[in-house]
């Protein structure tokens, strides 16, 4: 078990916390979704309440080592100030004399937000000098940015060489849920996979086949699975180079008594456009038509599988969710899952965005805040940002 902010004395200490404030902005630089800021609030409020002096750091976008106005964190400081009901002092840099001076003059309960870490190329290179400069600002490091824990960056790994390093509450929750589903899930266990590419999900499937009972496939990746079963997929997206790999998955699943479920009907169109004519077709998609969502018979079948499950992990939408015409499969499964007495884990990224858009995020057991990080956890990989944190002493 990793140490958390609840395991250490915080009063009077400068706590350097890595958060994930990489929030979406509109053309006027207004935040369009503050879910990532809200997710960090339990840790932030706890540190303040305990008398810590909180120094927050984050990245935004991909400025590639250059200071760019559109990636400055001013909108985050503004929103965070409003959410906390207190002033969050925003710095114009993340290292340097001004930052050191501001950190040194903090009093208990103060909050400072450093400027975008990725304005320095040293951040993503895990540069030891840069990491040491960041570490010099604090006395304790708290990791609460699960979305970057799969990256060995200066602010996630390098910094832990110089400070006592603990998990924030958000990262603690992520660890608890992913450890449970990968090590001791309640059975039956259903894994739902969607999204565009089979190739992205192969390591995850290979790692989870020993743990799951049911594998439900949707999204564009389903058409490669269907083609491997000699079903007609029309002009749907297919990864021909993955067909042999998919056949091996069926073989392995058979040996491990895992049932794989594929779409039985589809919502199809001749072009990928919101207002293009679409229709529902049975298992074989006719030539010239593209599969863009699972059909009503498939939704019914998938719900019956999910209903039997005690653990459900979902990574990847069932259709082209961004277009309303092809969002029904994802929406209906989310609505059904929200009512179940089961452990329901949504694996970040597009799936979390879709479930939040429907307004069902709070109805799930756990909504992961990291798409890439959750994927790597389910693949059985060690996340460097978590591995670097201090362990609790065993009693």
Beta strands, then each sheet from edge to edge (+ up, - down):
strand 1: 14-18
strand 2: 53-57
strand 3: 89-90
strand 4: 111-113
strand 5: 140-143
strand 6: 164-167
strand 7: 189-193
strand 8: 214-217
strand 9: 259-261
strand 10: 266-269
strand 11: 278-281
strand 12: 290-294
strand 13: 311-315
strand 14: 343-346
strand 15: 366-367
sheet 1: 3+ 4+ 2+ 1+ 5+ 6+
sheet 2: 9+ 8+ 7+ 13+ 14+ 15+
sheet 3: 11+ 10- 12+
end
